[in-house]
Amino acid sequence: MVAQRFGATPQDDLTTEPDRPLDNIGEDTHLLGVDVDGAPIKSAGKGWDNLVDFEDLPWWKRPSVFWLLFPYALYTLAFGSMIVPKLNLILNLVCQHHFANQKLQDPRPSFDSIIIGSDNPQCKGPEVQKLAATFMLVMNLCTGMHSAFAAPKIGHLSDRHGRRRLLALACCGGLLGELITILAATFPQTVHYRWLLLGSILEGFTGSFTAVGLLIQSYTSDCTPPSKRAVALGYVHACVFIGFALGQFLGGEIVKLTGSLISVLYVCLVAHSVFILLVWFVVPESLSKKKQVAAQEKHHQETQQRAGHVSSSWISWAREKNPLAALSILWPRERGTSTRLRVNLVALAACDMIMMGSAVAASQVIILYVEYVFDWKTPEASRFIAATSLVRVVALMGVFPVINYYFRVRPAARRRRESGFVPLDKNNGADNVDIWILRLALLSDVLGFVGYTVARSPALLVASGMITAFGGLGGATNQSVVTKHVPQDRVGRVLGAFGMLQALVRVVGPVLFNSLYAATVATYPQAIFVALASLFSLALICSFLVTPFVHWEEDADQEPESLDGRSTETFGASGL
């Protein structure tokens, strides 16, 4: 058949619809566009059947990534605007408590009163700085470690109970944390600043920023065809960069306008409340009730099967209770999996850890570096970070869709015209376009950090920053590719495992990078960029381990092990 000439399987042939006149249909024509009972398939001929359950609903009840762009941009804007003011607020609270203890021990020295939310020069001493840094490290550990283990569970739950309400729940912990911070700042004599640790724990229990991100990625995967998924996730990543770039600017302006650090927390409290209300009441659910029930039944069967095979030994019990058990999805051994699939998932996880972990850790060190080497002040450093973020947004929302159109959409349209068939657009693993975008993005990161290493002038440093900005395409592409490797009812679980790794790296990464910079700043301050270039070179090598057109085929009778990795390739997955 014509479809088989392009690599379609016989099953795919039955899900396509020939674009030809009705008078050419005869007795030998396949009953295309009908199911096994002869009923018409509503999505036949459209190439994407994941939204068939929503076709009879009005537009405001149909899921789309565009429903989430504004709420997510609002969420990241609030998150970004709070970073610096909250840091200074914690510094003031720790400082006030420190001097209060000093006065109790020795009432003779006179101390200037600490005004919460104002500039307090007495808080810039090394002892106060050390106490504040230690306390913030403990806060980050509480949030990071709890979210590392909560995120995969939330992702797995979302596969069975929907994304929307769990997404709202993931933001509630941060909302409670902000409320505790406001109480501690408003009533410092009543609410001890150590209560902020409770806010960090609550935020971690609900998954924090990590869980919000993975649920939005899962939602996007549910309602976006594989051929357009990378671009849709690019829009999601652009919201992050817009939020963090503009958020820090807006946070400073709010403090300047009101003269109070606490005012930013009130604004963030309102913004996150609006996010929760929009997600809970306005955004449509991306998983239909039918898919949720099917996933719940499947999970129940798998749980019963595991219970039937689990022995009473302590080793089996420990394996079941292992906190890292969520990572087992990255090395699946169920029916329909293969060695190439497992290698792909591990390689993509390594790339994701390096890209996401380095993005968090490197931004802090870069600010310290430019202020130390080039004697930049806060305005210059802020403009540099804002400029690189703007280039990332342009790359994700402008360049990425153009690449997808010319290298994936147009070739697919041409093949559709030539064959007369509309292919079923489904998860078939990474195609050639995905892999080459990922490799080029990682290469731009490597070149950019090499540029940072050799830059001895601000102009070359800025140019290197612009090159690394194009590496932002790698994060969206990598996460899109991951969702194409697994069945749709396992997307939340696999992204949850990725979220767990991201959360762990976000805890460990800043400590390692800051320690390296502190150890080498006096002798060779560029050492941090050598380390980053080496890490991204490792990620680039991992990207060459990814085999195209490999995916988890649950309907397979046996494990596909073809050497070229194309045993499950279909016409709809072809990249070039």
Secondary structure, 3 states (H helix, E strand, C coil): CHHHHCCCCHHHHCCCCECCCHHHCCCCCCCCCECCCCCECCCCCCCCCCCHHHCCCCHHHCCCCHHHHHHHHHHHHHHHHHHHHHHHHHHHHHHHHHHHHHHHHCCCCCCCCCCCCCCCHHHHCHHHHHHHHHHHHHHHHHHHHHHHHHHHHHHHHHHHHCCHHHHHHHHHHHHHHHHHHHHHHHCCCCCCHHHHHHHHHHHHHCCHHHHHHHHHHHHHHHHCCHHHHHHHHHHHHHHHHHHHHHHHHHHHHHHHHHCCCHHHHHHHHHHHHHHHHHHHHCCCCCCCHHHHHHHHHHHHHHHHHHHHHCCCCHHHHHHHHCCCHHHHHHCCCCCCCCHHHHHHHHHHHHHHHHHHHHHHHHHHHHHHHHHHHCCCCHHHHHHHHHHHHHHHHHHHHHHHHHHHHHHHHHHHHHHHHHHCECCCCCCCCCCHHHHHHHHHHHHHHHHHHHHHHHCCCHHHHHHHHHHHHCCHHHHHHHHHHHHHHCCHHHHHHHHHHHHHHHHHHHHHHHHHHHHHHHHHCCCCCCHHHHHHHHHHHHHHHHHCCCCCCCCCCCCCCCCCCCCCCCCCCCHHHCCC
